Amino acid sequence: MPYITSTMGCGVNYAIYGKSAGGLPIVIKEITVNGGTGVINKVFATPNGVVTKVSDEDLELLEAHPLFKMHKEAGYIKVCKTEKVDITNLEEKDKSAQLVEKDFTKKGKKAPKVNKK
């Protein structure tokens, strides 16, 4: 089974459309790719991306989806078809991710004080 690694700040539901009896477009399936990289959370931390396991059939549908293609070309998503999940060459995070201390130091600024409990 293939895996998808994502460095997006939140998960994405990719809607697959079909036609209704009247010829109108309807959602026939939704495939969720998990996100949450860079989100401050006391329970779950993933510095190199979040992994989602998908079926071969779902991957085939995703590869044809225009938004999935756009995320993949932008470097926020990577498809791994082996058991070893490859997290190289991914963008560090998307623009919606929360700021962390190293984001300030990269810009030559000092990070604000945070009460750590």
N, C-alpha and C positions, 0 to 999 in steps of 0.2 A: 504494500500500500504506500502511496506517495505521501509526503509531508509538505506543508507550506510553512515557511518561516516568515514572520511579519514583524516589522519595526514600527508599525503604526500605533498611535496613541490609543485607539479604540478598535473594537472589532467591526467587521463589515459584513452585512448580509447581502450577498449577490443574488438578485432575483432573476430567475430564468422564466421567460415568458413563452406562452403558447397562444393559441387562438380558441375562443369560446365557440359555441355552436352558431352564434350570430356573427362570427368573424372578428369580434373585439379581442384585444390582447388581454390575457389574464395571467397571473402568476401561477405557474405550475410547480415550481420548486424554489426553495431558498437554501443557499449554501452559505454557512457562516465561517468566516476566517477570523480566528481570535486575534485580538490586539491587546494593548495594555503595556507596551514597552515604555519605560520612562515614567510610568504613573506611580506615584508614591503610594505604597501599600504596605502595611505591616505584615501581611501574610505571604505575599507572592512577589518576588523580585526576579526579573529576567533581564540581565544587562545586554544580552545579544539577540533578543528577539523572542517572540512567542511562537510556539509550534502548534500547528493544527494538522491532525491526521484526516485525510480525505480518501474516498474510494477512487478507483481508476475512472469510473463513470462520471463522478462529480468533477474530477480534474479535467476530463475532456470537455464538460460543459463550461467550466471556468475558463479554460484556455480560449474559448470562443467568445467570452463575455468582454465587451469593450471596456468597462471600468476595471476589471481584473487586469486586462492587458495594459491599461494606463498605469495602474499601481506597480505592475511588474517592471515596465519600462522606466519608471521613476526610481526604481531601486528599493521600494518599500516592501516588496514581496519577492520571495525566491521559492521555486519549486524544487524539491529534493525527491528523486524517485528511488532512492536507496534507503537502507536501514540507517545509515549514518547521515544525520542531519547536518547539512552544510550551511554555516552562517556567515561565510565570508562574502565580501563585496556587497553587503547590505548597507543602506543609508543608516546612520546611527539612530535617528528617530525622525518622526514627521513634525511638522510645524505646530501641531496641537499638543505635543508632549509638554509636561510640566518642566519648569526650569529647575536645574540642580546646581550644586555649588560649582562644578567644573564649567558650566555654561558662562558664569560670571568671570571666572579666571581666564577663560579663552579670550574674552573681550578686554582683558586688562583691568577689570573692576573687582571690587571686593564683594563677596557674597553677603547678603543681609544676615543678621543674627537670627537663629531659630532656637526656640526652646525645645530641647530634646528630653522627653520624659521616658 
